[in-house]
Amino acid sequence: GYKWPYRFNEAKKEKNSFLYFGSSGQVHKGLDLLLDIFSEVGFPCNLYVCGTFKDEEDFEKAYHHELYECKNIYPIGFINIKSVEFRELVDKCCYSIMPSCSEGIAGSVLTTMSAGLINICSYECGLEEDEVFCLKDCRIDTIRSAVLNFASKNMDWIRRESWKAYRTVNERYSEKCFTDSINHAFDDVLKKEDYDS
């Protein structure tokens, strides 16, 4: 995760605003599913789309209507996480959503957690159930229900879960945690070699 100071400005937060933050492979990461849902007529939530979808011409062409003609879908494209624009997005959104079909540990999820966003993602994103809200599957109905459920939460609940996400990523995924886990793994290997010799 990134070490940003925690901030939560309730006056700026929109509990029906979701951030999709992913790199390449839009279908792989489930952006097609999100666009299908958020583009439904009268859908009451906003989706801010940050990623490299503009580099995938077939995808962008197939989803041109959803990306560019739906008033509740905002096609941001690639964004620098150190930019003012990114800070404004995470100040506005309450949630990050990633229904990916396969990841290691999704760095994009850790990045948005570092910015205090509550993450809704597939089990395939590689995080634990006590760290993020896991979708039981990536069917359209499941994702739609989850989005509507989270958009109905009150701001006190959102504030508590935002702080929990921020604290979790800093306690479990910091550079120090990574270094400690590597050192622990080396210690285990060396102890095993001592035992075997």
C-alpha positions as semicolon CSV with decimal commas, in nm:
position;residue;x (nm);y (nm);z (nm)
1;G;0,000;0,000;0,000
2;Y;0,091;0,366;-0,028
3;K;0,150;0,575;0,282
4;W;-0,096;0,860;0,250
5;P;-0,234;1,050;0,549
6;Y;-0,588;0,938;0,628
7;R;-0,862;1,184;0,545
8;F;-1,238;1,150;0,527
9;N;-1,435;1,459;0,432
10;E;-1,801;1,372;0,484
11;A;-1,911;1,686;0,297
12;K;-1,739;1,557;-0,020
13;K;-1,829;1,188;0,008
14;E;-2,103;1,047;-0,216
15;K;-2,220;0,710;-0,086
16;N;-2,348;0,608;-0,428
17;S;-2,013;0,669;-0,602
18;F;-1,788;0,375;-0,690
19;L;-1,437;0,369;-0,835
20;Y;-1,313;0,109;-1,080
21;F;-0,933;0,124;-1,066
22;G;-0,757;-0,130;-1,285
23;S;-0,481;-0,163;-1,539
24;S;-0,499;-0,368;-1,859
25;G;-0,737;-0,653;-1,932
26;Q;-1,077;-0,489;-1,886
27;V;-1,286;-0,805;-1,936
28;H;-1,043;-1,004;-1,719
29;K;-1,095;-0,749;-1,441
30;G;-1,474;-0,737;-1,483
31;L;-1,516;-0,383;-1,615
32;D;-1,761;-0,516;-1,877
33;L;-1,985;-0,646;-1,597
34;L;-1,976;-0,312;-1,415
35;L;-2,058;-0,118;-1,732
36;D;-2,353;-0,350;-1,800
37;I;-2,490;-0,282;-1,451
38;F;-2,423;0,091;-1,413
39;S;-2,561;0,162;-1,763
40;E;-2,902;0,016;-1,677
41;V;-3,173;0,278;-1,720
42;G;-3,224;0,470;-1,396
43;F;-2,942;0,294;-1,209
44;P;-2,893;0,514;-0,900
45;C;-2,514;0,492;-0,861
46;N;-2,210;0,649;-1,026
47;L;-1,906;0,466;-1,164
48;Y;-1,572;0,640;-1,214
49;V;-1,361;0,432;-1,452
50;C;-0,984;0,462;-1,408
51;G;-0,776;0,231;-1,620
52;T;-0,622;0,169;-1,959
53;F;-0,945;0,087;-2,145
54;K;-0,852;0,344;-2,411
55;D;-0,559;0,117;-2,507
56;E;-0,799;-0,171;-2,577
57;E;-0,969;-0,049;-2,893
58;D;-1,205;-0,345;-2,933
59;F;-1,327;-0,308;-2,576
60;E;-1,365;0,069;-2,603
61;K;-1,559;0,031;-2,928
62;A;-1,788;-0,240;-2,787
63;Y;-1,861;-0,033;-2,475
64;H;-1,862;0,312;-2,637
65;H;-2,224;0,382;-2,537
66;E;-2,172;0,277;-2,173
67;L;-1,842;0,464;-2,136
68;Y;-1,930;0,787;-2,314
69;E;-2,307;0,825;-2,325
70;C;-2,429;0,732;-1,976
71;K;-2,453;1,028;-1,742
72;N;-2,359;0,823;-1,432
73;I;-2,045;0,665;-1,584
74;Y;-1,730;0,875;-1,596
75;P;-1,452;0,745;-1,828
76;I;-1,142;0,890;-1,661
77;G;-0,884;0,660;-1,821
78;F;-0,529;0,634;-1,689
79;I;-0,472;0,844;-1,378
80;N;-0,161;0,934;-1,182
81;I;-0,218;0,833;-0,819
82;K;-0,010;1,131;-0,706
83;S;-0,232;1,377;-0,893
84;V;-0,488;1,620;-0,756
85;E;-0,747;1,454;-0,983
86;F;-0,694;1,116;-0,812
87;R;-0,717;1,277;-0,468
88;E;-1,045;1,444;-0,569
89;L;-1,183;1,110;-0,690
90;V;-1,103;0,924;-0,369
91;D;-1,241;1,215;-0,166
92;K;-1,570;1,175;-0,356
93;C;-1,603;0,795;-0,385
94;C;-1,677;0,574;-0,087
95;Y;-1,609;0,243;-0,256
96;S;-1,374;0,074;-0,496
97;I;-1,506;-0,225;-0,692
98;M;-1,309;-0,497;-0,872
99;P;-1,490;-0,816;-0,989
100;S;-1,173;-0,966;-1,140
101;C;-1,158;-1,330;-1,247
102;S;-0,791;-1,372;-1,150
103;E;-0,523;-1,172;-0,964
104;G;-0,231;-1,245;-0,733
105;I;-0,292;-0,988;-0,465
106;A;-0,453;-0,702;-0,653
107;G;-0,227;-0,399;-0,619
108;S;-0,507;-0,172;-0,736
109;V;-0,719;-0,285;-0,440
110;L;-0,434;-0,212;-0,196
111;T;-0,384;0,130;-0,357
112;T;-0,746;0,234;-0,310
113;M;-0,750;0,093;0,045
114;S;-0,447;0,314;0,115
115;A;-0,666;0,608;0,011
116;G;-0,939;0,499;0,255
117;L;-1,182;0,345;0,008
118;I;-1,394;0,046;0,109
119;N;-1,324;-0,239;-0,132
120;I;-1,578;-0,473;-0,286
121;C;-1,401;-0,738;-0,488
122;S;-1,395;-1,099;-0,600
123;Y;-1,220;-1,370;-0,399
124;E;-0,984;-1,392;-0,696
125;C;-0,835;-1,054;-0,600
126;G;-0,638;-1,243;-0,337
127;L;-0,734;-1,061;-0,018
128;E;-0,888;-1,205;0,297
129;E;-1,253;-1,173;0,396
130;D;-1,162;-0,966;0,701
131;E;-0,978;-0,716;0,477
132;V;-1,230;-0,647;0,199
133;F;-1,592;-0,725;0,116
134;C;-1,583;-1,033;-0,108
135;L;-1,848;-1,092;-0,371
136;K;-1,978;-1,450;-0,340
137;D;-1,951;-1,475;-0,720
138;C;-1,925;-1,241;-1,019
139;R;-2,272;-1,286;-1,164
140;I;-2,447;-0,965;-1,273
141;D;-2,724;-1,009;-1,012
142;T;-2,471;-1,059;-0,732
143;I;-2,270;-0,751;-0,822
144;R;-2,580;-0,535;-0,874
145;S;-2,721;-0,635;-0,534
146;A;-2,389;-0,563;-0,365
147;V;-2,360;-0,218;-0,524
148;L;-2,714;-0,122;-0,423
149;N;-2,663;-0,260;-0,072
150;F;-2,342;-0,065;-0,012
151;A;-2,489;0,253;-0,162
152;S;-2,762;0,239;0,104
153;K;-2,520;0,235;0,400
154;N;-2,519;0,535;0,633
155;M;-2,223;0,769;0,656
156;D;-2,123;0,660;1,008
157;W;-2,086;0,301;0,885
158;I;-1,892;0,421;0,578
159;R;-1,656;0,626;0,795
160;R;-1,584;0,329;1,025
161;E;-1,522;0,088;0,735
162;S;-1,308;0,345;0,553
163;W;-1,083;0,378;0,858
164;K;-1,070;-0,002;0,893
165;A;-0,960;-0,040;0,527
166;Y;-0,690;0,224;0,571
167;R;-0,566;0,069;0,896
168;T;-0,567;-0,284;0,748
169;V;-0,356;-0,198;0,446
170;N;-0,105;-0,011;0,661
171;E;-0,082;-0,289;0,920
172;R;-0,068;-0,586;0,681
173;Y;0,067;-0,462;0,348
174;S;0,325;-0,199;0,432
175;E;0,684;-0,215;0,308
176;K;0,786;-0,324;0,659
177;C;0,534;-0,612;0,653
178;F;0,671;-0,723;0,316
179;T;1,031;-0,710;0,442
180;D;0,939;-0,896;0,760
181;S;0,763;-1,173;0,564
182;I;1,063;-1,217;0,331
183;N;1,302;-1,230;0,630
184;H;1,073;-1,481;0,802
185;A;1,072;-1,699;0,489
186;F;1,454;-1,688;0,470
187;D;1,477;-1,780;0,839
188;D;1,248;-2,079;0,781
189;V;1,458;-2,199;0,486
190;L;1,784;-2,159;0,678
191;K;1,643;-2,340;0,983
192;K;1,528;-2,626;0,757
193;E;1,875;-2,648;0,598
194;D;2,037;-2,657;0,945
195;Y;1,797;-2,932;1,047
196;D;1,860;-3,135;0,730
197;S;2,239;-3,111;0,751
